[in-house]
């Protein structure tokens, strides 16, 4: 099969809903790694009932409807786990959507220095294996990579699903950093602009490899990472046309999973603004364009949500530089006076 035909076949697979794709990925990994112990425990960080969430479909499954891809596998168990969101208005919605007692619902700020304690308080009464969940999802529209690093220092999930800030092209590393200073109010993700979370390149090349994870799949603005040895086993037994797991480069994953998909201009039309399109223009200096647009946009952003925050920013796999928002919201390379914490 030619590479173009293979890419077309994989693109067709990705028309399924997020939850169905996550379920298929788990099934593929289970079938290729039969000696692994799977506990059907999932952690959902950023679990408000707002829109499509890939973990929701797992929580809704039962043994009667969850048929594994490999018929030799034993019947699946119901999924259980923990849902955490920072918006108090979401608690009633989570409880209504998932009333089961073995799906714990919590409202808490999700920050690097508190996230593991929050998870332990919610998950420890449910299972003694909460540090090795089958699935961990991260989508908090703020300090996603800093929080993920804190989680992976303590937990070892088999599948990580993580939102990508797809405004950034695949050659740019970006990650918003948190600041615990008492000089600023908590970051309001509902008032985020272009700079939030982290880019695909930062995740796939900087954040996840030190913990042993490899990029395996991109579906719109969601990336899936799995331990490299589990992915390797799956790639050895897969049929490429039928698999959602691929060990492609960041650039190819971005193109197949997001940028070249036919419905992108409809589903993500807000990313086709002229300023954002220049971030992907091969003739521009992408870092300079990011700085220019972030500064131009602050005049329309209202009260300063980013003041005294910072971010890591770099091109390709070269050095990362720290950029800061000052007290007035201006964005540029940090001076020595500015301190931010990951």
CORDA-V579427 format. One record per helix or strand of 3 or more residues. SS is the DSSP state (2 for helix, 1 for strand). FROM is the first residue (numbers start at 1). LEN is the number of residues. If there is no record, write none. Layout:
# CORDA-V579427
ss = [SS,SS]
from = [FROM,FROM]
len = [LEN,LEN]
This chain:
# CORDA-V579427
ss = [2,2,1,2,1,2,1,2,2,1,2,1,1,2,2,2,1,1,2,2,2,2,2,2,2,1,1,1]
from = [3,18,41,54,80,90,103,115,130,135,144,159,172,189,200,209,213,222,228,240,250,264,269,274,286,310,321,331]
len = [11,15,5,6,6,8,5,9,3,4,9,5,6,3,8,3,7,6,10,3,10,4,4,6,12,6,5,3]
